[in-house]
Amino acid sequence: MLQLDTQQLTSTRLIEQMTTAEKERAAHVEQVLPALCQAAEEVDQSGEFYRPHVETLRQAQLMGLLVPTQYGGLGGSLRDLAGATFAMGTACPSTALAYFFHNSSVSRGLLAIEAAEAGLFSEKEAAVVHAFGEKVLCKMGQEKMLLGNFASETVKSSQSAVFISTEARPTEDGWLVSGTKSFGCNTGVADEYLVTAKIAGSEGADGIALFFVPRERAGVSERPSWNAMGMRGTASHGIVLDNVFVPEEEALTVSGAFVKMMSLSRGSLLGYQCAISAIYLGVAQRAYDFALEFTTNLKFQDTGKPIATSPFHQELFGKMTVDLETAYLWERRQIELESSEPPLRPKADVLKQWRMAKGQIAEAAYRV
């Protein structure tokens, strides 16, 4: 069992009051930060995901951060993920975002099981949905796989399936999946991709289905990488699927399953989105800390005082502090709304708050 003094846990700068279990999980995150930080400059220069980080995260048992312990995970929650991505954001923002992509897959497991147990399906359908949910969790927990979550096409309403161009056609013992995902998650790095597609010939969101696609499966290729200005090593370029075979047991094609799962999420789509904003806050905090340390150690030649003591620099740091605290307030409030038991607000209010929060957090972090 990993344990660190609470003052040594970077995550506590965001999640200020942690339970003992949360501190133990945060210790797993803390142990990978030096490795992430050491490779951050190389990641930025190359614009590519640093592949050794996969094993670093795996050895720290972080592939299953949000996976219940009975499936081999650490049993964390949104609070743990937000704390983790914040902490990783202070070390290597690109890796933090890639790690979020992986963890976003867990909702497909947790919500599938919740929907199956909530009586939203027939007995036969519930068994299939529950089994798929357990498969997702076991891959992340027991098998310690790194997953890529390809669901970049809009899924919001009962008519939204028309926006999903990726299609799945039935074939013997499975499905043939074809389409293009413009934006990827851990492309070329993940062990398997969790792909959202629509069943060919279906209408409306009830035809949305989920498929596990191994990275090396025949018919899978990558779209060209882009040379981004920031967050350059996220492996977020797209993929092309050309008649990729997916066995029946590696798919969730029960009609309406995806929509019913989505209806149970606490936040936007299938949840956890505010953990992305935590990354930007982590970047801003690291920039603030660096600037403060640099200007404190750099002295005026005539007086010997730190240049941080000048009125000009004090005004700058005052503005930066206001922006930091603004971002912290929005982020903590969103985490509270999406994780409190019982829920504090109806889902519609939580979504409205999130639409405001994500912009406010990003803008405040950028100003820092």
N, C-alpha and C positions, 0 to 999 in steps of 0.2 A: 504494500500500500504506500503510495507516494504522499508525502506531507511536506509542506513548506510553511514558513511563517507567513501569515496573511499579508504582512507588509512587503513580502517578496513577490507576491502574485500580481502580475500586471493587470489581470482581469478585474481585480478589485477596484481599479480606478473608475471602472464603469459600473460593475455590480458591487455596490459598496457593502451590502449586508448579505453575506453568503452563509449557507448552512454548512455543516461539517462535510457532508457529501459533495457539495459544490466546490468546496476548497480542495478536496481530494482530486476531483476531476480537473480543476484549474491547474493543479500541480502537474498533471500530464501535459497540459498545454505549455506550461512554463518551461519544461525541460527541452522543448523543441525550438524555442525562440533563438538561442544562440546560433544554431545551424541555419535557421532561416535568415537571420541577420547577416551571417557571414557570406552567404551566397547572393544577397539582395543586389549588390552592384553588378554581379555577373548576369543576373536575370534581366536587369534593366538594359544592360549593354547588348545582350544577345536577343532580347525580345522573345525568349523562349522559356517555357516552364523548366525548372531545374529538376530533372528526373530523380536524382537521389533523394529528394524530399519525400517521395512516395514511401520509400522504405523507412525514412525517419518518422513519418506520421504513423506508419504501420507498427513500428517497434514501440511507439508510445501509446499504442492501443487507441488512437484517436479516430480510426476509421469508423468505430462504433460509438462515438461520443453520445449520440442521441438514441442509440438502440437500447431497448430494455435489456437488463442483465440476463434474463432467461434465454435471450438470443445471442449472447456473447458480447454484448456491448457494455458501456459504462453507465447507462441509465440516465443520461442527462436530459435537459429541456432547452427551451428557447433561451432561458437565462444563461445556460452554459455555453450555447452556441454564440450568442452575442458577445459574451465575455471572451470566448476563444478567438473570434474573428477580430475583435478589437485588439486583443493582445498581439495576434499575428500581424495586424495592420501596422503596429509600431515597429515590426521587424522586417516584413516583406509583404507589402500590400497585394502584389500579384498572387503570391501563394495563398494569402488569406482568402482572396476571392475564389481561387480554384478550390480551396477547401470548403468554402460555402457551397459551391456548385455540387460537390459530392454530398454534403449533408442535406441538401434540399431534396434528395431522393428519398430520405427516410420517411417523409410524409406520405409517400405512396404506399409504404408499408403500414405505418401507424393508422392512417385514415382508412385504409382498406379493412383492417381488422376491426376498427371501431364501427365502420359502416355495416360490416357483416354481423356484428354482435348487437347492432341497434335495431334489427328487424326490418331493414330497408330492402331486403331481398327475399326471394323464396328460399326454402331450405337448401335446395340443390345449388342455387346461385351463391348463397352465402358461403357454402363450403368451398367453392372455387375462389371467391374473392378473399376469404380468410387465408387460404393456402398461398395465394399470390402474395398477400401482405407478409406472411411469414417468410416467404422466399426472399423478398426484398431485405428484410431485417437480418436474415441469416447470412446473406451475401455480404452485408456490411459489417455484421458483428462477428459471427463465427469464422467466416472465410476471409475477413479483413480485406475485401475487395475495395478498390477505388472505383467509384461509379461516375459516369457522365450523364447528366440529366438533360436530354434534348426535348424541350417543350417550348421552344422560343416562339412558336406561332400562337397567335391570340386565341385564348379560350376564356370567354367571359359570360356568354349567354346561351340560351337554348338554341340559338341559330348560329353559333360561332364556329361550328365544325366546318362551315364553308371556307373559312380562312386557313384551314389546315390542308396543305397540298399533299403531304405525305400520306400514302394510302397502303392498306394491307388487304391482300386478296387471299382467300382460302386456297389451300393446296393440300395434298395428301399429308396427313400427320402434322399440319402446321399452317404457316402463313408466309406469303411472299410480300416483303415490305419494300416500297420504293418511294423516293422523294428526296428533297434537299432541305437541310436545316441550315439557314444562313448563319445563325449564331450557335456556337457550340459550348460545351462544358467539358473541360479536361479532354479535348480532342487529341487523339493519338497518344494519350497518357493513361486514360482510364482502362481498367480491365474489361469493363462492359459498359455499354451505353443503354440507358433507360429511355426509350424513344416513344414519344406520343404520336399516334397516327389515327386516321379515321378508317373505318371499315369501308371498303369500296362499295358504292351503291347506297350507303346510309345517308340519312338526312338529319340535321340537327346534332346537338352535342351528345345525344345518346349513343352515337356511333364512334365516339372517341375511345381508343383502346391504348394499352401499354404493352411494350415489347422489350425484352432483354436482347440486346445485340452485342455479341463479343466483338472486341476491337478488330480482331484478325479475321472475322468471318468474310467469306467470299462475297463480293459485291459491295463492300464498304470501302469508301475512299474519302480523303480529306479535301476540303476546299482550300484555296490558297490562304496562307497566313497573312495578316495585315501588320503593317509597321505602325503601331499605335504610339501616341505621344506619351501616354501614361498607362500604368497597370499593364505593362508590356508582356509579362510572362504568364498570362492566365490560360493559355491553350484554349482560347475561346473562338477559334475559327470554326467554320461549319463542317458538315459532313454530307456526303452524297450516298444514298442507299439505292442500289440497283438490283431489284429482285432478290433481296437478302432473305434467306430462309430462316424462320424462327419456329422452333418446335411449339406445339400447342401448350406444353407445360411451362413454357417461358413467356407466355402471353396472358394478358387479362383482357378478354374480349366480351365479357358479360355486358349486355346492353344497359346503358345508363350508369354503369359502375363509377366511371370517372366523375360524373356530375354529382352523384350521391356522396362520393368521397369529399369532393370539393365543398359541398354544403356543410360539412362538419368542421371545416378549418376555422381557426379563431381569427385569422388575418386574411390578407389578400391571397387569392388563388388557393394554393395549398399550404400557405404559411411560411414563417421564418424570414420573410423579406427584410425585416428591420435589422437582421444580422448583417446584411450587406452595408447598411448605413453605419453600422458599428465599425466597419473597416475604415471608412472615410474619417470617422472620428478618431480612430487610432492613428491614422496618418497625420492628422492635424495635431494631436497631442505630441507625437514624436517631433514634428517640426517646431512646435512651441518649445519643447524641452531643449532641443538642439540650439535654437536661437537664444534662449535664456542662458544656457551654459556658456555659449560662445561669447556673448556680450558681457557676461559676468567675469569671465577669465581674461578678456581683452581689456587692457588698462589705458587710460589717458597718460601720455608721456609726461605732461607737466604736473598733474596732481596725483597720479598713481591710482586714481579711483576707477572702478569698472565703468565702461562706457554705458552699461545698462542703467547707471544712476543718472544719466543726463535726462532733462525734461523731455526731450524729443523721443528718446527710447522708452521712457516710462509711459508716455502717451501711446506709443505703438503697442507696448505689451498690455496696456490697459484695454485697448480695443481688441487685441487678440484674446485676452481673458474673457471679455464679454461674449465674443463669438464662440469660444470653447464652451463656456457655461450654457449658452443658448443651445448648442448642439447636444450637450449632455442632458439638458432638461427635456428636449423633444424625444431623444432616444430612450431615456429611462421611462418616460411616460408611455411610449409605445410598447416597450417591453412589458410594463405593468399591465397595460390593457390586454395584451395578447397572452399573458401567462397567469394572471390572477385567478384564483379559485375561491368562491364562484366568480364568474365573469362580472366585471364592473359595468360594462356597457353592452348594448346589443351589437351584433356583428356589423350592421350598417354604420353605426357610429364609430366602431373601431376602424373600418375601412376609410371613412371620411377623415378620421384623425391621421391615418397613415398617409393619405394623399397629401396632406399638409406637411406632415413630419419629414417625409423623404426629401422634399425640396428644401425645407428649412435646414435640415442637418447637412445636406450636401453643400448648400451655399455658405453656411457658416464655416464649415470645415475648409472650403476653398478660400475664404477670406483670410483665414489663419495662415 
